[in-house]
Amino acid sequence: MQIVVLLVIAASLGYLVLSNLLTSKEVSNSEVDKTMNSKITYTFQKEGELVFANSNGGTISKIDIEIADDDTQRQVGLMMRRNMKLDQGMLFLFEEETYQSFWMKNTILPLDIIYVNSQKEIVTIYKNAKPYSEESLPSSKPAQYVVEVNAGYTDQFGINEGDKVVWRRD
């Protein structure tokens, strides 16, 4: 009797697994993104301010920032954001200075990605990173911080490698 029950359970499970495999269809990233975006709305939460400064210490521009300082926040970043004001961005803090690499998976907004070393000097800038791209965008030198701003921001304000960043938490 126990063997019959086990066979019925095993057959039922096998049927469920097989039927799901045969009827499953591949879902594209854009379909997943649309579903996620329709259910989640992110509101910018100012956690500090960041100043871009030239090599002489003169202020270039200032933005309000959200700060990603743990693994979860760094993994999510600006994914699934529908919009962001020109004077807003995200600062990613890492415990160590090392080569960093970001991608644009599930990121709706085109961004400028700015890698910053432990001396708070900009070492690499990726301009106009393509939304949803899974291409790796690595730093050219070790970095301890990363700043993401709207695409075109670095060109608009003349921010270049060698410039500095300074920030404070609210």
Secondary structure by P-SEA (a helix, b strand, c coil): caaaaaaaaaaaaaaaaaaaaaabbbbcaaaaaaaaaacccccccccbbbbbbcccccccbbbbbbbbccaaaaaaccccccccccccbbbbbbccccbbbbbbcccccbbbbbbbccccccccccccccccccccccccccccbbbbccccccccccccccbbbbbbcc
